Amino acid sequence: MKPLRNLSLLLLAIIAFSCSGNKAAESGEAYVKLVHDEENQRVDVTIGGQPFTSYLYTDTLPALTKPVLFPVLSAGGSRITRGFPLDPQPKERTDHPHHIGVWLNFGDLNGIDFWGNSPAIPAEHAHTLGVTHHEEMGKIESGNESGSLEVSMKWYNAQNQAMLKEETRFEFAGGDAWRRIDRVTTLTAIDEPMTFNDTKEGMMAIRVQRALEHPSDRPVTLSDAHGLQTEVAKLDNTGVTGHYLNSEGDEGLDAWGKRAGWVALDGTIGNEKVALIIFDHPDNVGHPTYWHARGYGLFAANPFGQATFSDGAEDPLNFSLNPGESVTFKYRILIHSGEIQAEEINEEYREYSSR
């Protein structure tokens, strides 16, 4: 097996996947189809013959310090996720190169930072960084209603010691105007007690494209389609339409640092109106979770930052696992094309909560 050797090959694979068209649908294959490309270390997901997302687990790209889902597309074909740093798009921000697609990790596990690890971190801080490594591919199933992927990972510190074992199951589904990802992740402490120390840097996250950001007039560094960076004193907010709403009625930037069962981010990408909604399952630790939902495009659910998000009003959770103990997290990502009302989201949330 020949692994993917460089970024250009990854981009060619992404382009080929994105241009795959209706071939699967025309051939009578499963409506939700998963294909494992072992050579390029990825699993591609199509719905109705149209690209949806890919599970990337290559460890030959410096930018990938954890497996991710990238890119993620709407039912109408719009890119939901930011392209930078893997596939830069015009007028994108170039901050936080560790924000790639959809991922799950944390910024302070026994003092080790899995969240912020990227090639941008100075070498002198390398000893504080962790890597999540794909260990084993489990069951891969396609289907007419949904498809699923099971994977095993381990979280390693800089000394290559495994700290956590991760077992994750993804379920993918969709229709004419929607796409959905259900993620169930079980984390198990291996040889030593593990503590998720209180920090805002976590946990189940997606970094969205420019059109879904909140308008901003702050100076920023932007990327062109070739990844070249330009300092911009004041942003052009043309086409920037993002707006948060949570289950408690908080809107806009007020959704950051609040507890809620779900948060929706809606906007318009080109001619497509979309809403990106993340649901926190009631079985999760710290439910309803706090939300690290930033105007610049980071959208994350984090149960382990309660002192940070509450500005000290709540005690630090500092959630711990003894060796062999496990904790499971369940999240749903729903991408809806067109208008959707809060009551419709609540109905979806009630259905998801009962699972």
Secondary structure as a PSIPRED ss2 file (coil, helix, strand):
# PSIPRED VFORMAT (PSIPRED V4.0)

   1 M C   1.000  0.000  0.000
   2 K C   1.000  0.000  0.000
   3 P C   1.000  0.000  0.000
   4 L C   1.000  0.000  0.000
   5 R C   1.000  0.000  0.000
   6 N C   1.000  0.000  0.000
   7 L H   0.000  1.000  0.000
   8 S H   0.000  1.000  0.000
   9 L H   0.000  1.000  0.000
  10 L H   0.000  1.000  0.000
  11 L H   0.000  1.000  0.000
  12 L H   0.000  1.000  0.000
  13 A H   0.000  1.000  0.000
  14 I H   0.000  1.000  0.000
  15 I H   0.000  1.000  0.000
  16 A H   0.000  1.000  0.000
  17 F H   0.000  1.000  0.000
  18 S H   0.000  1.000  0.000
  19 C C   1.000  0.000  0.000
  20 S C   1.000  0.000  0.000
  21 G C   1.000  0.000  0.000
  22 N C   1.000  0.000  0.000
  23 K H   0.000  1.000  0.000
  24 A H   0.000  1.000  0.000
  25 A H   0.000  1.000  0.000
  26 E H   0.000  1.000  0.000
  27 S C   1.000  0.000  0.000
  28 G C   1.000  0.000  0.000
  29 E C   1.000  0.000  0.000
  30 A C   1.000  0.000  0.000
  31 Y C   1.000  0.000  0.000
  32 V E   0.000  0.000  1.000
  33 K E   0.000  0.000  1.000
  34 L E   0.000  0.000  1.000
  35 V E   0.000  0.000  1.000
  36 H E   0.000  0.000  1.000
  37 D E   0.000  0.000  1.000
  38 E C   1.000  0.000  0.000
  39 E C   1.000  0.000  0.000
  40 N C   1.000  0.000  0.000
  41 Q C   1.000  0.000  0.000
  42 R E   0.000  0.000  1.000
  43 V E   0.000  0.000  1.000
  44 D E   0.000  0.000  1.000
  45 V E   0.000  0.000  1.000
  46 T E   0.000  0.000  1.000
  47 I E   0.000  0.000  1.000
  48 G C   1.000  0.000  0.000
  49 G C   1.000  0.000  0.000
  50 Q E   0.000  0.000  1.000
  51 P E   0.000  0.000  1.000
  52 F E   0.000  0.000  1.000
  53 T E   0.000  0.000  1.000
  54 S E   0.000  0.000  1.000
  55 Y E   0.000  0.000  1.000
  56 L E   0.000  0.000  1.000
  57 Y C   1.000  0.000  0.000
  58 T C   1.000  0.000  0.000
  59 D C   1.000  0.000  0.000
  60 T C   1.000  0.000  0.000
  61 L C   1.000  0.000  0.000
  62 P C   1.000  0.000  0.000
  63 A C   1.000  0.000  0.000
  64 L C   1.000  0.000  0.000
  65 T C   1.000  0.000  0.000
  66 K C   1.000  0.000  0.000
  67 P C   1.000  0.000  0.000
  68 V E   0.000  0.000  1.000
  69 L E   0.000  0.000  1.000
  70 F E   0.000  0.000  1.000
  71 P E   0.000  0.000  1.000
  72 V E   0.000  0.000  1.000
  73 L E   0.000  0.000  1.000
  74 S C   1.000  0.000  0.000
  75 A C   1.000  0.000  0.000
  76 G C   1.000  0.000  0.000
  77 G C   1.000  0.000  0.000
  78 S C   1.000  0.000  0.000
  79 R E   0.000  0.000  1.000
  80 I C   1.000  0.000  0.000
  81 T E   0.000  0.000  1.000
  82 R C   1.000  0.000  0.000
  83 G C   1.000  0.000  0.000
  84 F C   1.000  0.000  0.000
  85 P C   1.000  0.000  0.000
  86 L C   1.000  0.000  0.000
  87 D C   1.000  0.000  0.000
  88 P C   1.000  0.000  0.000
  89 Q C   1.000  0.000  0.000
  90 P C   1.000  0.000  0.000
  91 K C   1.000  0.000  0.000
  92 E E   0.000  0.000  1.000
  93 R E   0.000  0.000  1.000
  94 T C   1.000  0.000  0.000
  95 D C   1.000  0.000  0.000
  96 H C   1.000  0.000  0.000
  97 P C   1.000  0.000  0.000
  98 H C   1.000  0.000  0.000
  99 H C   1.000  0.000  0.000
 100 I C   1.000  0.000  0.000
 101 G C   1.000  0.000  0.000
 102 V E   0.000  0.000  1.000
 103 W E   0.000  0.000  1.000
 104 L E   0.000  0.000  1.000
 105 N E   0.000  0.000  1.000
 106 F E   0.000  0.000  1.000
 107 G C   1.000  0.000  0.000
 108 D C   1.000  0.000  0.000
 109 L E   0.000  0.000  1.000
 110 N C   1.000  0.000  0.000
 111 G C   1.000  0.000  0.000
 112 I E   0.000  0.000  1.000
 113 D E   0.000  0.000  1.000
 114 F C   1.000  0.000  0.000
 115 W C   1.000  0.000  0.000
 116 G C   1.000  0.000  0.000
 117 N C   1.000  0.000  0.000
 118 S C   1.000  0.000  0.000
 119 P C   1.000  0.000  0.000
 120 A C   1.000  0.000  0.000
 121 I C   1.000  0.000  0.000
 122 P C   1.000  0.000  0.000
 123 A H   0.000  1.000  0.000
 124 E H   0.000  1.000  0.000
 125 H H   0.000  1.000  0.000
 126 A H   0.000  1.000  0.000
 127 H H   0.000  1.000  0.000
 128 T H   0.000  1.000  0.000
 129 L E   0.000  0.000  1.000
 130 G C   1.000  0.000  0.000
 131 V E   0.000  0.000  1.000
 132 T E   0.000  0.000  1.000
 133 H E   0.000  0.000  1.000
 134 H E   0.000  0.000  1.000
 135 E E   0.000  0.000  1.000
 136 E E   0.000  0.000  1.000
 137 M E   0.000  0.000  1.000
 138 G E   0.000  0.000  1.000
 139 K E   0.000  0.000  1.000
 140 I E   0.000  0.000  1.000
 141 E E   0.000  0.000  1.000
 142 S C   1.000  0.000  0.000
 143 G E   0.000  0.000  1.000
 144 N C   1.000  0.000  0.000
 145 E C   1.000  0.000  0.000
 146 S C   1.000  0.000  0.000
 147 G E   0.000  0.000  1.000
 148 S E   0.000  0.000  1.000
 149 L E   0.000  0.000  1.000
 150 E E   0.000  0.000  1.000
 151 V E   0.000  0.000  1.000
 152 S E   0.000  0.000  1.000
 153 M E   0.000  0.000  1.000
 154 K E   0.000  0.000  1.000
 155 W E   0.000  0.000  1.000
 156 Y E   0.000  0.000  1.000
 157 N C   1.000  0.000  0.000
 158 A C   1.000  0.000  0.000
 159 Q C   1.000  0.000  0.000
 160 N C   1.000  0.000  0.000
 161 Q C   1.000  0.000  0.000
 162 A E   0.000  0.000  1.000
 163 M E   0.000  0.000  1.000
 164 L E   0.000  0.000  1.000
 165 K E   0.000  0.000  1.000
 166 E E   0.000  0.000  1.000
 167 E E   0.000  0.000  1.000
 168 T E   0.000  0.000  1.000
 169 R E   0.000  0.000  1.000
 170 F E   0.000  0.000  1.000
 171 E E   0.000  0.000  1.000
 172 F E   0.000  0.000  1.000
 173 A E   0.000  0.000  1.000
 174 G E   0.000  0.000  1.000
 175 G E   0.000  0.000  1.000
 176 D C   1.000  0.000  0.000
 177 A C   1.000  0.000  0.000
 178 W E   0.000  0.000  1.000
 179 R E   0.000  0.000  1.000
 180 R E   0.000  0.000  1.000
 181 I E   0.000  0.000  1.000
 182 D E   0.000  0.000  1.000
 183 R E   0.000  0.000  1.000
 184 V E   0.000  0.000  1.000
 185 T E   0.000  0.000  1.000
 186 T E   0.000  0.000  1.000
 187 L E   0.000  0.000  1.000
 188 T E   0.000  0.000  1.000
 189 A E   0.000  0.000  1.000
 190 I C   1.000  0.000  0.000
 191 D C   1.000  0.000  0.000
 192 E C   1.000  0.000  0.000
 193 P C   1.000  0.000  0.000
 194 M E   0.000  0.000  1.000
 195 T E   0.000  0.000  1.000
 196 F E   0.000  0.000  1.000
 197 N C   1.000  0.000  0.000
 198 D C   1.000  0.000  0.000
 199 T C   1.000  0.000  0.000
 200 K C   1.000  0.000  0.000
 201 E C   1.000  0.000  0.000
 202 G E   0.000  0.000  1.000
 203 M E   0.000  0.000  1.000
 204 M E   0.000  0.000  1.000
 205 A E   0.000  0.000  1.000
 206 I E   0.000  0.000  1.000
 207 R E   0.000  0.000  1.000
 208 V E   0.000  0.000  1.000
 209 Q C   1.000  0.000  0.000
 210 R H   0.000  1.000  0.000
 211 A H   0.000  1.000  0.000
 212 L H   0.000  1.000  0.000
 213 E C   1.000  0.000  0.000
 214 H C   1.000  0.000  0.000
 215 P C   1.000  0.000  0.000
 216 S C   1.000  0.000  0.000
 217 D C   1.000  0.000  0.000
 218 R C   1.000  0.000  0.000
 219 P C   1.000  0.000  0.000
 220 V E   0.000  0.000  1.000
 221 T E   0.000  0.000  1.000
 222 L E   0.000  0.000  1.000
 223 S E   0.000  0.000  1.000
 224 D C   1.000  0.000  0.000
 225 A C   1.000  0.000  0.000
 226 H C   1.000  0.000  0.000
 227 G C   1.000  0.000  0.000
 228 L C   1.000  0.000  0.000
 229 Q E   0.000  0.000  1.000
 230 T E   0.000  0.000  1.000
 231 E E   0.000  0.000  1.000
 232 V E   0.000  0.000  1.000
 233 A C   1.000  0.000  0.000
 234 K C   1.000  0.000  0.000
 235 L C   1.000  0.000  0.000
 236 D C   1.000  0.000  0.000
 237 N C   1.000  0.000  0.000
 238 T C   1.000  0.000  0.000
 239 G C   1.000  0.000  0.000
 240 V C   1.000  0.000  0.000
 241 T C   1.000  0.000  0.000
 242 G C   1.000  0.000  0.000
 243 H E   0.000  0.000  1.000
 244 Y E   0.000  0.000  1.000
 245 L E   0.000  0.000  1.000
 246 N E   0.000  0.000  1.000
 247 S C   1.000  0.000  0.000
 248 E C   1.000  0.000  0.000
 249 G C   1.000  0.000  0.000
 250 D C   1.000  0.000  0.000
 251 E E   0.000  0.000  1.000
 252 G H   0.000  1.000  0.000
 253 L H   0.000  1.000  0.000
 254 D H   0.000  1.000  0.000
 255 A H   0.000  1.000  0.000
 256 W C   1.000  0.000  0.000
 257 G C   1.000  0.000  0.000
 258 K C   1.000  0.000  0.000
 259 R E   0.000  0.000  1.000
 260 A C   1.000  0.000  0.000
 261 G C   1.000  0.000  0.000
 262 W E   0.000  0.000  1.000
 263 V E   0.000  0.000  1.000
 264 A E   0.000  0.000  1.000
 265 L E   0.000  0.000  1.000
 266 D E   0.000  0.000  1.000
 267 G E   0.000  0.000  1.000
 268 T E   0.000  0.000  1.000
 269 I E   0.000  0.000  1.000
 270 G C   1.000  0.000  0.000
 271 N C   1.000  0.000  0.000
 272 E E   0.000  0.000  1.000
 273 K E   0.000  0.000  1.000
 274 V E   0.000  0.000  1.000
 275 A E   0.000  0.000  1.000
 276 L E   0.000  0.000  1.000
 277 I E   0.000  0.000  1.000
 278 I E   0.000  0.000  1.000
 279 F E   0.000  0.000  1.000
 280 D E   0.000  0.000  1.000
 281 H C   1.000  0.000  0.000
 282 P C   1.000  0.000  0.000
 283 D C   1.000  0.000  0.000
 284 N C   1.000  0.000  0.000
 285 V C   1.000  0.000  0.000
 286 G C   1.000  0.000  0.000
 287 H C   1.000  0.000  0.000
 288 P C   1.000  0.000  0.000
 289 T C   1.000  0.000  0.000
 290 Y E   0.000  0.000  1.000
 291 W E   0.000  0.000  1.000
 292 H E   0.000  0.000  1.000
 293 A E   0.000  0.000  1.000
 294 R C   1.000  0.000  0.000
 295 G C   1.000  0.000  0.000
 296 Y C   1.000  0.000  0.000
 297 G C   1.000  0.000  0.000
 298 L E   0.000  0.000  1.000
 299 F E   0.000  0.000  1.000
 300 A E   0.000  0.000  1.000
 301 A E   0.000  0.000  1.000
 302 N E   0.000  0.000  1.000
 303 P C   1.000  0.000  0.000
 304 F C   1.000  0.000  0.000
 305 G C   1.000  0.000  0.000
 306 Q H   0.000  1.000  0.000
 307 A H   0.000  1.000  0.000
 308 T H   0.000  1.000  0.000
 309 F H   0.000  1.000  0.000
 310 S C   1.000  0.000  0.000
 311 D C   1.000  0.000  0.000
 312 G C   1.000  0.000  0.000
 313 A C   1.000  0.000  0.000
 314 E C   1.000  0.000  0.000
 315 D C   1.000  0.000  0.000
 316 P C   1.000  0.000  0.000
 317 L C   1.000  0.000  0.000
 318 N C   1.000  0.000  0.000
 319 F E   0.000  0.000  1.000
 320 S E   0.000  0.000  1.000
 321 L E   0.000  0.000  1.000
 322 N C   1.000  0.000  0.000
 323 P C   1.000  0.000  0.000
 324 G C   1.000  0.000  0.000
 325 E C   1.000  0.000  0.000
 326 S E   0.000  0.000  1.000
 327 V E   0.000  0.000  1.000
 328 T E   0.000  0.000  1.000
 329 F E   0.000  0.000  1.000
 330 K E   0.000  0.000  1.000
 331 Y E   0.000  0.000  1.000
 332 R E   0.000  0.000  1.000
 333 I E   0.000  0.000  1.000
 334 L E   0.000  0.000  1.000
 335 I E   0.000  0.000  1.000
 336 H E   0.000  0.000  1.000
 337 S E   0.000  0.000  1.000
 338 G C   1.000  0.000  0.000
 339 E C   1.000  0.000  0.000
 340 I C   1.000  0.000  0.000
 341 Q C   1.000  0.000  0.000
 342 A H   0.000  1.000  0.000
 343 E H   0.000  1.000  0.000
 344 E H   0.000  1.000  0.000
 345 I H   0.000  1.000  0.000
 346 N H   0.000  1.000  0.000
 347 E H   0.000  1.000  0.000
 348 E H   0.000  1.000  0.000
 349 Y H   0.000  1.000  0.000
 350 R H   0.000  1.000  0.000
 351 E H   0.000  1.000  0.000
 352 Y H   0.000  1.000  0.000
 353 S H   0.000  1.000  0.000
 354 S C   1.000  0.000  0.000
 355 R C   1.000  0.000  0.000
